[in-house]
Amino acid sequence: MSVWFKRGVLAVTSVIVLLAVTLLIVAVSGTAAGAESAAQAAEANWAALLGAAIAVAGSCIGAGVAVAYTGAAALAALSERPELFGRAIVIVGLAEGIAIYGLVVGIILIGRA
């Protein structure tokens, strides 16, 4: 992969994480004090759902990148030493756990919406 592609992926991932954190803060803080209209309540629900979508999407993109690198390294290691299979699977599984964390955050945000 080229350096520009890696930098682009890093920039897009950084923006997604920043948006997810911002919307997470907005969703967790709830509606503004004294907000009684239905329009403001709907706007808070919209922000929570969008935050959940960004959290899940960002974590899945990050997990995909992590699995790509760790999976390639695991296959390279397994081609030389097949007895490392168990360790390689654990490391790839840890990278996949990133997506599960994002899914948990998304479920929490949807529960608040």
ABEGO torsion letter per residue (X at the ends): XBAAAAAAAAAAAAAAAAAAAAAAAAAAAEBBBGBABAAAAAAAAAAAAAAAAAAAAAAAAAAAAAAAAAAAAAAAAAAABAAAAAAAAAAAAAAAAAAAAAAAAAAAAAAAX
